[in-house]
């Protein structure tokens, strides 16, 4: 029995990995369409992080309004 050449093994491995990655990409695309991002906006953890960062950078600062820009 003849052993396969190194080049053919490499090509077969590359094709197999490409097929697996294509399948995972298609699965992710389907999942993102079925479960879209809700766009929750600013939550309490985000407000606390921004307030803490502003207070650390500029002591005595009070954060009064936070707006999300897109």
SULWO-V138051 format. One record per pair of residues at least 12 apart in sequence whose ideal C-beta (glycine too) atoms are under 6 Angstrom apart, sorted by the first residue. I is the first residue (numbers start at 1). GAP is how many residues later the second one is. D is the distance in whole Angstrom. If there is no record, write none. Layout:
BEGIN
i=I gap=GAP d=D
i=I gap=GAP d=D
END
This chain:
BEGIN
i=42 gap=24 d=6
i=50 gap=16 d=6
i=51 gap=12 d=5
END
